[in-house]
Amino acid sequence: MSVTGSVAGDPPVTPTPEAVESGGWRRHALAAGFLAPAAIFLGVWIVYPTLTTIWRSFFDESGDEFVGLQNYQTLFTSDVILTAIKNNAIWVLVVPALVTSVGLVFAVLTERIPWSVAFKTAVFMPMAISAFAAGITWRIVYLQEPDRGALNAGIAVVKDSFSSGGVLADARPSSDALEGTSQGTIRLAEPVGRGDIALLGLTAIGSSEVPDDAEQAVRPEALQGGIRGVVWRDFKPGGGTAGEVEPDELGLPGVTVKLRTSGGGAVGSTMTATDGTFSFDEVESGEYSVAIGSESFSQSFGGVTWLGEKLVTPAILISYLWIWAGFAMVVIAAGLAAIPRDVLEAARTDGGTEWQVFRRVTVPLLAPVLTVVFITMLINVLKVFDIVIAIAPGSVQDDATVLALQMWRTAFGGSNDFGVGSAIAVFIFLLVVPILALNIRRFRREL
């Protein structure tokens, strides 16, 4: 016997309300069990300190007396804290846009060079070290002395290739026979004439400052119809007589000596020999002034004060850019790799130049990635601390200070004013909240 037709399946089992309630409770309990450790740590390390800091900001420095909004009033009346707010405003306006722009340029360029891997590695390398260590490195780079600071040493090399300092940068007259002038020269106090010998003894010249080719100073013989003289280091170990050329006293070569008339007119100029002697031949009768030219006393390059009160903030900004440019480049390069190449090729085929393709196609397609980098840098600069304290010397920390550093200095740097320090921390928190809200909104829009 055959059976025709279809066999129906068993009807679905409908769970009872008690089972549904029991299963839902178990799911919630399981989720709560997984979230509990994170929630506990979040409450202990984030929520509790935040609420305590807000509450503490309404009390005085000792925490005993309630002062209301007085600590917040101090934020806008203290000169140092106002400087910190101003500096943070500069950081917010300059650093995020600059880091994003430099990272974008690096990411685009690395697509077109054969050694892009080495370049990316070199640019990203600063991210491998702490900001404090990077700050110490840049502190050495910015030292003012050219023999210690790398940046000023490089500037000195370029500057000295065009003009170097004089051979007698710190020299002084050794006797009353010489006198200084308003033009920065040293001259004989008394005029000389034909056949006279000009003795120009100098002191305050260190042994290391004497030229290597200097020889024993020599008092020259008189020259009929001319003027001779000698410029020498008027210093003899063990003592000597000022104004007299003696043994063991070295001549000063390469010194510019100028001859002028009694009225100040220029007659001639010459350079001293290795023994310090010089000569003006065939001069006319009359009285003349012999002087060492001011160029011989010009100071060598002493270095730019990068860590002075005027340049310290820009100097720190440059070092911060050096650290974070690699981060921006890597993130933007990842976004650039995800752009469909046919879109770029289509734009080029339609006659677009590289600049037009970059501006109208590449940048708009990278807008989400650029926004991530920009917002990340906004949050970072509002809490920047370590690189500022590492680079800025103590003498200019008031000029380079930012809010996070000023919070630490106020609360833990000796003042021990935890009320104002807490108020600064709350102020930083209020500045970060809108940026975080913007970031969360962006995440939700993307989802």
GUTOR-951678 format. One line per 10 residues: number of its first residue (from 1); their letters; for each residue x, y, z of C-alpha. Coordinates in steps of 0.05 Angstrom, whole numbers, plus 5000, padded with zeros to 4 digits. Layout:
<pts>
NUM = a = X/Y/Z | ... $
</pts>
This chain:
<pts>
1 = msvtgsvagd = 5000/5000/5000 | 5028/5068/4981 | 5018/5133/5017 | 5014/5196/4975 | 5020/5269/4997 | 5070/5306/5038 | 5092/5294/5109 | 5087/5357/5152 | 5142/5372/5203 | 5131/5377/5277 $
11 = ppvtptpeav = 5101/5443/5298 | 5151/5492/5329 | 5156/5490/5404 | 5135/5556/5435 | 5175/5571/5498 | 5136/5588/5559 | 5141/5658/5589 | 5179/5629/5648 | 5232/5600/5600 | 5238/5665/5562 $
21 = esggwrrhal = 5247/5704/5627 | 5298/5653/5652 | 5338/5655/5588 | 5338/5730/5585 | 5362/5735/5657 | 5418/5687/5642 | 5441/5725/5581 | 5442/5790/5620 | 5479/5757/5678 | 5531/5728/5630 $
31 = aagflapaai = 5541/5796/5597 | 5546/5829/5665 | 5597/5778/5687 | 5642/5793/5628 | 5634/5869/5636 | 5642/5870/5712 | 5719/5870/5714 | 5723/5926/5663 | 5668/5965/5698 | 5703/5958/5765 $
41 = flgvwivypt = 5769/5984/5737 | 5733/6039/5700 | 5698/6061/5763 | 5762/6058/5806 | 5809/6090/5757 | 5764/6137/5717 | 5697/6153/5748 | 5718/6160/5820 | 5780/6203/5806 | 5739/6247/5759 $
51 = lttiwrsffd = 5684/6260/5810 | 5734/6270/5866 | 5774/6320/5824 | 5711/6360/5807 | 5691/6361/5881 | 5762/6379/5903 | 5764/6439/5855 | 5714/6476/5900 | 5760/6475/5961 | 5822/6513/5980 $
61 = esgdefvglq = 5893/6487/5973 | 5890/6447/6037 | 5821/6419/6022 | 5791/6443/6088 | 5752/6506/6066 | 5699/6509/6013 | 5715/6567/5965 | 5664/6557/5911 | 5686/6582/5843 | 5746/6619/5869 $
71 = nyqtlftsdv = 5795/6569/5840 | 5763/6576/5772 | 5769/6651/5778 | 5843/6641/5789 | 5849/6607/5721 | 5833/6673/5687 | 5870/6720/5733 | 5937/6685/5742 | 5988/6708/5690 | 6022/6640/5687 $
81 = iltaiknnai = 5957/6602/5677 | 5934/6652/5625 | 6000/6640/5588 | 5986/6565/5591 | 5917/6577/5561 | 5946/6620/5507 | 5999/6569/5491 | 5948/6513/5489 | 5907/6555/5440 | 5968/6560/5396 $
91 = wvlvvpalvt = 5979/6485/5400 | 5906/6472/5381 | 5906/6520/5323 | 5974/6499/5294 | 5993/6428/5311 | 5933/6385/5288 | 5929/6420/5220 | 6004/6419/5211 | 6013/6345/5230 | 5955/6325/5186 $
101 = svglvfavlt = 5981/6365/5127 | 6053/6339/5133 | 6028/6268/5142 | 5985/6275/5079 | 6043/6302/5038 | 6089/6246/5062 | 6036/6192/5048 | 6025/6217/4977 | 6099/6225/4962 | 6118/6156/4989 $
111 = eripwsvafk = 6074/6125/4936 | 6120/6153/4882 | 6190/6139/4908 | 6226/6072/4903 | 6255/6075/4973 | 6188/6089/5007 | 6197/6033/5059 | 6262/6064/5084 | 6231/6133/5085 | 6169/6110/5123 $
121 = tavfmpmais = 6213/6074/5173 | 6256/6136/5185 | 6195/6182/5193 | 6158/6133/5238 | 6219/6119/5282 | 6206/6175/5332 | 6141/6141/5351 | 6182/6083/5378 | 6211/6125/5434 | 6177/6162/5490 $
131 = afaagitwri = 6160/6235/5482 | 6204/6251/5542 | 6264/6218/5510 | 6250/6254/5445 | 6246/6319/5484 | 6315/6306/5515 | 6342/6295/5444 | 6313/6360/5419 | 6337/6396/5482 | 6408/6378/5460 $
141 = vylqepdrga = 6394/6398/5388 | 6370/6467/5411 | 6429/6484/5456 | 6455/6553/5441 | 6530/6539/5440 | 6549/6518/5369 | 6599/6468/5396 | 6543/6433/5434 | 6477/6446/5399 | 6470/6409/5333 $
151 = lnagiavvkd = 6423/6460/5301 | 6467/6520/5317 | 6529/6480/5296 | 6498/6471/5227 | 6481/6545/5223 | 6552/6563/5244 | 6581/6521/5188 | 6540/6557/5136 | 6552/6625/5167 | 6627/6615/5173 $
161 = sfssggvlad = 6632/6596/5100 | 6612/6668/5083 | 6640/6707/5142 | 6678/6683/5202 | 6693/6717/5268 | 6754/6760/5278 | 6819/6733/5304 | 6816/6780/5364 | 6744/6773/5386 | 6758/6788/5460 $
171 = arpssdaleg = 6825/6825/5457 | 6839/6888/5498 | 6895/6940/5498 | 6953/6919/5542 | 6975/6991/5559 | 6952/7062/5559 | 6988/7073/5493 | 6927/7044/5459 | 6854/7065/5464 | 6787/7039/5439 $
181 = tsqgtirlae = 6743/7079/5391 | 6668/7084/5379 | 6677/7047/5313 | 6699/6984/5350 | 6773/6991/5333 | 6835/6997/5377 | 6886/7050/5357 | 6949/7083/5382 | 6933/7142/5427 | 6988/7184/5396 $
191 = pvgrgdiall = 6995/7197/5321 | 7055/7170/5283 | 7094/7195/5223 | 7144/7170/5170 | 7198/7127/5201 | 7160/7112/5265 | 7145/7043/5293 | 7074/7027/5317 | 7071/6979/5375 | 7002/6949/5384 $
201 = gltaigssev = 7004/6903/5444 | 6941/6866/5462 | 6919/6823/5521 | 6858/6782/5543 | 6875/6731/5489 | 6873/6659/5510 | 6925/6609/5487 | 6872/6572/5447 | 6853/6636/5411 | 6923/6649/5384 $
211 = pddaeqavrp = 6927/6627/5311 | 6966/6562/5300 | 7016/6595/5253 | 7035/6650/5303 | 7110/6660/5312 | 7154/6698/5361 | 7136/6771/5359 | 7189/6817/5329 | 7200/6891/5337 | 7211/6914/5265 $
221 = ealqggirgv = 7265/6961/5241 | 7245/7032/5224 | 7229/7044/5151 | 7250/7109/5118 | 7191/7139/5082 | 7142/7089/5112 | 7111/7064/5176 | 7123/6996/5206 | 7094/6962/5268 | 7076/6898/5302 $
231 = vwrdfkpggg = 7012/6870/5333 | 7027/6818/5386 | 7000/6782/5447 | 7031/6825/5502 | 7034/6770/5553 | 7094/6733/5579 | 7091/6673/5626 | 7121/6693/5693 | 7112/6768/5681 | 7138/6821/5633 $
241 = tagevepdel = 7134/6894/5615 | 7070/6919/5583 | 7080/6953/5516 | 7148/6920/5501 | 7160/6862/5454 | 7195/6808/5495 | 7217/6736/5485 | 7161/6683/5490 | 7110/6733/5466 | 7075/6713/5401 $
251 = glpgvtvklr = 7057/6756/5342 | 6985/6756/5318 | 6979/6740/5244 | 6919/6757/5200 | 6901/6821/5237 | 6875/6878/5195 | 6913/6943/5208 | 6889/7009/5179 | 6925/7074/5168 | 6887/7139/5170 $
261 = tsgggavgst = 6904/7212/5166 | 6896/7257/5227 | 6830/7280/5197 | 6803/7209/5192 | 6814/7197/5118 | 6833/7126/5097 | 6904/7118/5072 | 6913/7043/5068 | 6901/6975/5099 | 6945/6914/5108 $
271 = mtatdgtfsf = 6948/6847/5143 | 6999/6826/5195 | 7050/6771/5181 | 7060/6708/5223 | 7105/6746/5270 | 7054/6802/5276 | 7092/6854/5236 | 7062/6900/5184 | 7086/6956/5140 | 7059/7017/5102 $
281 = devesgeysv = 7110/7037/5049 | 7120/7105/5016 | 7073/7148/5057 | 7072/7224/5053 | 7096/7269/5108 | 7046/7283/5162 | 7013/7253/5223 | 6975/7188/5218 | 6931/7144/5262 | 6946/7069/5264 $
291 = aigsesfsqs = 6888/7025/5285 | 6868/6952/5285 | 6805/6945/5243 | 6738/6928/5275 | 6732/6865/5233 | 6789/6835/5273 | 6745/6841/5336 | 6680/6814/5306 | 6649/6760/5348 | 6640/6691/5320 $
301 = fggvtwlgek = 6570/6662/5314 | 6545/6651/5384 | 6483/6611/5367 | 6408/6627/5364 | 6372/6623/5431 | 6321/6572/5409 | 6302/6559/5481 | 6293/6632/5498 | 6226/6660/5519 | 6208/6681/5448 $
311 = lvtpailisy = 6226/6618/5409 | 6215/6563/5459 | 6143/6548/5441 | 6156/6545/5365 | 6216/6501/5379 | 6174/6452/5419 | 6121/6452/5365 | 6173/6431/5313 | 6197/6374/5357 | 6125/6351/5368 $
321 = lwiwagfamv = 6114/6351/5293 | 6176/6308/5286 | 6146/6256/5332 | 6075/6253/5305 | 6086/6263/5230 | 6102/6188/5224 | 6036/6169/5257 | 5996/6214/5211 | 6034/6188/5150 | 6021/6115/5166 $
331 = viaaglaaip = 5947/6124/5180 | 5936/6167/5118 | 5977/6120/5075 | 5931/6063/5096 | 5871/6104/5075 | 5905/6123/5010 | 5917/6050/4994 | 5842/6036/5000 | 5823/6088/4947 | 5803/6054/4882 $
341 = rdvleaartd = 5857/6068/4831 | 5808/6070/4773 | 5777/6133/4803 | 5845/6168/4802 | 5861/6143/4732 | 5793/6166/4707 | 5807/6235/4734 | 5874/6237/4699 | 5843/6210/4634 | 5793/6267/4636 $
351 = ggtewqvfrr = 5851/6316/4634 | 5860/6332/4707 | 5930/6353/4729 | 5963/6319/4788 | 5946/6379/4832 | 5873/6377/4810 | 5869/6302/4822 | 5900/6311/4891 | 5856/6369/4911 | 5789/6347/4881 $
361 = vtvpllapvl = 5793/6271/4884 | 5846/6246/4933 | 5833/6294/4991 | 5756/6287/4989 | 5762/6211/4989 | 5811/6214/5047 | 5766/6261/5088 | 5745/6207/5139 | 5818/6187/5151 | 5841/6259/5155 $
371 = tvvfitmlin = 5786/6273/5206 | 5811/6215/5249 | 5882/6242/5249 | 5859/6313/5262 | 5814/6296/5321 | 5867/6250/5350 | 5917/6306/5349 | 5867/6355/5379 | 5859/6309/5439 | 5934/6298/5445 $
381 = vlkvfdivia = 5953/6372/5445 | 5904/6388/5499 | 5940/6341/5546 | 6012/6351/5521 | 6059/6351/5580 | 6123/6309/5576 | 6156/6340/5515 | 6146/6411/5543 | 6178/6395/5610 | 6235/6358/5575 $
391 = iapgsvqdda = 6253/6413/5527 | 6238/6479/5562 | 6292/6500/5613 | 6268/6519/5681 | 6281/6593/5667 | 6230/6595/5610 | 6179/6543/5633 | 6131/6599/5651 | 6134/6622/5579 | 6127/6552/5548 $
401 = tvlalqmwrt = 6078/6523/5598 | 6013/6490/5577 | 5952/6470/5617 | 5973/6399/5633 | 6042/6421/5655 | 6014/6479/5695 | 5965/6431/5729 | 6024/6387/5751 | 6067/6447/5772 | 6010/6477/5813 $
411 = afggsndfgv = 5989/6413/5848 | 6054/6373/5853 | 6111/6419/5832 | 6122/6453/5899 | 6061/6498/5906 | 6017/6440/5930 | 5955/6479/5913 | 5909/6421/5898 | 5848/6465/5893 | 5873/6505/5833 $
421 = gsaiavfifl = 5907/6443/5805 | 5840/6407/5806 | 5806/6466/5774 | 5857/6464/5717 | 5844/6389/5708 | 5769/6401/5705 | 5780/6457/5655 | 5821/6410/5610 | 5766/6358/5617 | 5713/6408/5594 $
431 = lvvpilalni = 5756/6426/5534 | 5762/6353/5514 | 5689/6335/5523 | 5664/6370/5459 | 5718/6337/5418 | 5699/6269/5446 | 5626/6282/5431 | 5644/6301/5360 | 5685/6237/5353 | 5628/6193/5380 $
441 = rrfrrel = 5579/6226/5332 | 5626/6212/5275 | 5631/6138/5296 | 5555/6131/5298 | 5548/6164/5230 | 5598/6116/5199 | 5562/6056/5230 $
</pts>
